[in-house]
């Protein structure tokens, strides 16, 4: 018997990047240039025809109730083929039916991804691509920039978090599924795309972006001038835990006064990576999160030990783009009093998704299978985490390249107000 092999993700929005599993529903805006992560295989074989069709109901013992449920679907299918004025693409009709079925759950994190969308959703966790270099949110009505990647064409073109893409190369894309709009923005390195941007209350304006080959960053680190170690995580992907460990090894050897972990605009990633990241800052055996299943049972995920930064003054930076895996790590550190959260309220992504690829490269489905809770069993879905110290980032700050949140984190460490471990 075949079994499902599930890529275990905490679905991100997407915020943010990508999302996404991603934790992210969000993903990186780009054009695939390398193979996807190999950790998934096809699920068990589906029915050759859905239950309730004439061929399936005659020989497979389907109940009359099941046939009755399917009857209006096939009636609508036949009527469309009989009367619609233009030729129909049955593959797109089937994909649309699946998409609509999953959307009917009312859970925006339970959804269907066609083959290209599935590729795009995986890019943010591993790989390179060609595009504009921005994390985008496809969960709303309009394709929205979550954050341009550092040094990317999107950043150089002046795109900002919150920018809404309302037209691509002069074509109005309002009212079009944001995941489809992504396809219009994709393209090879060296080509240009003209994006019409709606920003706050300003009049819409055009931005021309030259696409480039983008290597998705996972960890960036450096020593600040005040002798404080700074680490920024962009996602929770395949290499994040090992890259973080290497970064901390280098930074801790310089005997920093404290540590700032920047999770702003990090839309999440793998559940296991979140546990591994938290393990760098918490003692062995501490609960990082509880996973609550549909039957009410709970599973605890605990730190692994061997962390390099369990006893150093620490601040975590968060904002509205911090989602899912980011919230798991930040929530655990906040619950234990291991670190202060500084910034703005997080996104509020409190559910776990399984990503299940369909057979024959027909895309994948992502299904919410559990909720997650912080160590103190807080449910943050729809609410997010409230920082211990709220510091806003204004549009004026961004334009002036000021970072009051980072400044506040530095101040708290230098003033001796940042927790240095678990008491």
Residue pairs with C-beta under 8 A, 6 or more apart in sequence:
1 44
2 42
2 43
2 44
2 45
3 44
4 43
4 44
4 354
4 356
5 39
5 40
5 41
6 40
6 354
6 355
6 356
7 37
7 39
7 40
7 354
7 355
7 357
8 270
8 271
8 272
8 352
8 354
9 20
9 21
9 22
9 23
9 268
9 269
9 270
9 271
9 352
9 353
9 354
9 355
9 366
10 21
10 23
10 268
10 269
10 270
10 271
10 274
10 324
10 325
10 328
10 349
10 351
10 352
10 353
10 372
11 19
11 20
11 21
11 22
11 23
11 24
11 25
11 109
11 268
11 324
11 349
11 351
11 352
11 353
11 366
11 368
12 18
12 19
12 20
12 21
12 22
12 23
12 24
12 25
12 26
12 267
12 268
12 269
12 323
12 324
12 325
12 349
13 19
13 20
13 24
13 25
13 26
13 109
13 137
13 139
13 267
13 323
13 324
13 347
13 349
14 20
14 22
14 24
14 25
14 26
14 27
14 135
14 136
14 137
14 138
14 139
14 146
14 267
14 323
15 24
15 25
15 26
15 135
15 137
15 139
15 146
15 265
15 267
15 321
15 323
15 347
15 349
16 22
16 24
16 26
16 135
16 136
16 137
16 146
16 147
16 265
16 266
16 267
16 268
16 321
16 323
16 347
17 24
17 26
17 27
17 28
17 124
17 135
17 136
17 146
17 147
17 235
17 265
17 267
18 24
18 25
18 26
18 27
18 28
18 120
18 121
18 123
18 124
18 135
18 136
18 138
18 267
19 25
19 26
19 27
19 121
19 124
19 135
19 137
19 146
19 267
19 268
19 323
19 324
20 26
20 27
20 121
20 124
20 267
20 268
20 269
20 324
21 121
21 124
21 125
21 267
21 268
21 269
21 270
21 324
21 353
21 355
21 366
22 121
22 124
22 125
22 235
22 267
22 268
22 269
22 324
23 236
23 267
23 268
23 269
23 270
23 271
23 323
23 324
23 325
23 349
23 353
24 121
24 124
24 235
24 267
24 268
24 269
24 323
24 324
25 108
25 109
25 111
25 121
25 137
25 138
25 139
26 124
26 135
26 136
26 137
26 138
26 139
26 146
26 267
26 323
27 120
27 121
27 123
27 124
27 135
27 136
27 138
27 182
28 120
28 123
28 124
28 129
28 131
28 133
28 134
28 135
28 136
28 149
28 214
28 216
29 120
29 131
29 132
29 133
29 134
29 135
29 136
29 154
29 182
29 185
29 186
30 120
30 123
30 129
30 130
30 131
30 132
30 133
30 186
30 214
31 129
31 130
31 131
31 186
31 187
31 188
31 211
32 119
32 120
32 123
32 127
32 129
33 127
33 128
33 129
33 130
33 213
34 127
34 128
34 129
36 118
36 119
36 122
36 127
37 122
37 125
37 126
37 127
37 238
40 355
40 356
40 357
40 364
41 357
42 357
42 358
42 359
42 360
43 356
43 357
43 358
43 359
45 359
46 358
46 359
47 56
47 60
48 55
48 56
49 55
49 56
50 56
50 70
50 73
51 57
51 60
51 62
51 66
51 67
51 70
52 62
52 66
52 67
52 68
52 69
52 70
52 71
52 73
52 74
53 70
53 74
56 62
57 67
73 97
77 93
80 88
80 93
81 88
95 112
95 114
95 363
98 112
98 365
99 111
99 112
101 112
102 110
102 111
102 112
102 365
102 367
103 111
105 368
107 351
107 368
108 139
109 349
109 351
109 353
109 366
109 368
110 353
110 365
110 366
110 367
110 368
111 365
111 366
112 363
112 364
112 365
113 121
113 179
113 363
113 364
113 365
113 366
114 363
115 361
115 362
115 363
116 183
117 179
117 182
117 363
118 357
118 363
118 364
120 182
121 355
123 129
123 216
124 135
124 216
124 235
124 237
124 267
124 269
125 235
125 236
125 237
125 238
125 269
125 270
126 216
126 237
126 238
126 239
127 216
128 213
128 214
128 215
128 216
129 213
129 214
129 216
130 187
130 188
130 189
130 211
130 212
130 213
130 214
131 185
131 186
131 187
131 211
131 212
131 214
132 148
132 152
132 153
132 154
132 157
132 159
132 185
132 193
132 209
132 211
132 212
133 148
133 149
133 151
133 152
133 153
133 154
133 155
133 212
133 214
134 145
134 146
134 147
134 148
134 149
134 152
134 154
134 159
135 145
135 146
135 147
135 148
135 149
135 265
135 267
135 321
136 143
136 144
136 145
136 146
136 178
136 182
137 143
137 144
137 145
137 146
137 178
138 177
138 178
138 179
138 181
138 182
139 178
140 178
141 178
142 164
142 165
142 166
142 174
142 178
142 198
143 164
143 165
143 173
143 178
143 181
143 182
143 185
144 162
144 163
144 164
144 165
144 178
145 154
145 159
145 160
145 161
145 162
145 163
145 164
145 165
146 161
146 265
146 267
146 321
147 161
147 265
147 321
148 154
148 155
148 159
148 160
148 161
149 155
149 214
149 216
149 217
149 234
150 217
150 220
152 212
152 214
153 209
153 210
153 211
153 212
154 209
157 207
157 208
157 209
158 207
159 195
159 197
159 207
159 209
160 199
160 398
161 265
161 321
162 199
162 200
163 197
163 198
163 199
164 197
164 198
164 199
165 173
165 181
165 185
165 195
165 196
165 197
166 172
166 173
166 174
166 196
166 197
166 198
166 204
167 173
167 174
167 195
167 196
167 204
168 181
168 184
168 185
168 193
168 194
168 195
168 196
169 184
169 193
169 194
170 194
170 196
171 184
173 181
173 184
185 193
185 195
187 193
187 211
188 211
189 211
189 212
189 213
190 210
190 211
190 212
191 210
191 211
192 208
192 209
192 210
192 211
193 208
193 209
193 211
194 206
194 207
194 208
194 209
195 206
195 207
195 208
195 209
196 204
196 205
196 206
196 207
197 204
197 205
197 206
197 207
198 204
199 205
200 395
216 234
216 235
216 237
217 234
218 233
218 234
218 235
218 237
218 239
218 240
218 243
219 231
219 232
219 233
219 234
219 240
219 243
219 244
219 247
220 231
220 232
220 234
221 229
221 230
221 231
221 232
221 247
221 248
221 250
221 251
222 230
223 229
223 230
223 251
223 254
223 256
224 230
224 260
224 410
226 257
226 410
226 413
226 414
227 256
227 257
228 256
228 257
228 258
228 259
228 260
228 410
228 413
228 414
229 248
229 251
229 252
229 254
229 256
229 258
229 259
229 260
229 312
230 259
230 260
230 262
230 406
231 244
231 247
231 248
231 251
231 259
231 260
231 261
231 262
232 261
232 262
232 264
233 240
233 244
233 261
233 262
233 263
233 266
233 277
233 326
234 265
234 266
235 266
235 267
235 268
235 269
236 266
236 268
236 269
236 270
236 273
236 274
236 277
236 325
236 326
237 269
237 270
237 273
238 270
238 273
240 269
240 273
240 276
240 277
241 273
241 276
241 277
244 277
244 280
245 280
245 308
248 280
248 308
248 309
249 308
251 259
252 308
252 309
252 312
256 312
257 313
257 413
257 414
258 312
258 313
258 314
258 315
258 413
258 414
258 418
259 309
259 312
259 313
259 314
259 315
260 314
260 315
260 316
260 317
260 406
260 409
260 410
260 413
261 281
261 314
261 315
261 316
261 317
261 329
261 339
262 316
262 317
262 406
263 316
263 317
263 318
263 322
263 326
263 329
263 330
264 317
264 318
264 319
264 321
264 322
264 343
264 405
265 319
265 321
265 322
266 321
266 322
266 323
266 325
266 326
267 321
267 323
267 324
267 326
267 347
268 274
268 323
268 324
268 325
268 326
268 327
268 349
269 324
269 325
270 325
271 301
271 325
271 328
271 352
273 325
274 288
274 289
274 325
274 328
274 329
275 288
275 289
275 301
275 302
275 303
275 304
276 304
277 325
277 329
278 286
278 288
278 303
278 328
278 329
278 332
278 333
279 288
279 303
279 304
279 305
279 306
279 307
280 307
280 308
280 309
280 310
281 307
281 309
281 310
281 314
281 333
281 338
281 339
282 288
282 303
282 307
282 310
282 332
282 333
282 336
282 338
282 422
283 303
283 305
283 307
283 310
283 422
284 302
284 303
284 304
284 305
284 306
284 307
285 302
285 303
285 305
286 302
286 303
286 332
286 336
286 375
286 422
287 300
287 301
287 302
287 332
287 375
288 301
288 302
288 303
288 328
288 329
288 332
288 375
289 300
289 301
289 328
289 331
289 332
289 372
289 373
289 374
289 375
290 298
290 299
290 300
290 301
290 372
290 373
290 374
290 375
290 377
291 298
291 299
291 300
291 301
291 352
291 370
291 371
291 372
291 373
292 298
292 370
292 371
292 372
292 373
293 299
293 369
293 370
294 369
294 370
298 373
310 421
310 422
311 420
311 421
312 420
312 421
313 413
313 416
313 418
313 419
313 420
314 333
314 338
314 339
314 340
314 418
314 419
314 420
315 339
315 340
315 341
315 342
315 409
315 412
315 413
315 418
316 329
316 330
316 333
316 334
316 339
316 340
316 341
316 342
317 341
317 342
317 343
317 405
317 406
317 409
318 326
318 327
318 330
318 341
318 342
318 343
318 344
318 346
318 385
318 387
319 343
319 344
319 346
319 393
319 405
320 344
320 345
320 346
320 347
320 384
321 347
322 330
322 343
322 346
322 347
322 385
323 346
323 347
323 348
323 349
324 347
324 349
326 346
327 346
327 347
327 348
327 349
327 350
327 380
327 384
327 385
328 372
328 374
330 341
330 346
330 385
331 374
331 375
331 378
331 380
331 385
332 338
332 374
332 375
333 339
333 341
334 340
334 341
334 374
334 385
334 388
335 374
335 375
335 376
335 378
336 375
336 422
337 419
337 422
337 423
338 419
338 421
338 422
339 418
339 419
340 387
340 388
340 389
340 412
340 417
340 418
340 419
341 385
341 386
341 387
341 388
341 389
342 387
342 388
342 389
342 391
342 405
342 408
342 409
342 412
343 387
343 390
343 391
343 393
343 405
344 387
344 390
344 391
344 392
344 393
344 405
345 384
345 385
345 386
345 387
345 390
346 380
346 384
346 385
347 384
348 380
348 381
348 382
348 383
348 384
349 380
349 381
350 371
350 372
350 373
350 379
350 380
350 381
350 382
351 368
351 370
351 371
351 372
351 381
352 368
352 369
352 370
352 371
352 372
353 366
353 367
353 368
353 369
354 366
354 367
354 369
355 364
355 365
355 366
356 364
356 365
356 366
356 367
357 363
357 364
358 364
358 365
371 379
371 381
373 379
374 380
389 408
389 412
391 404
391 405
391 408
392 404
393 403
393 404
393 405
396 402
397 403
397 404
409 418
412 418
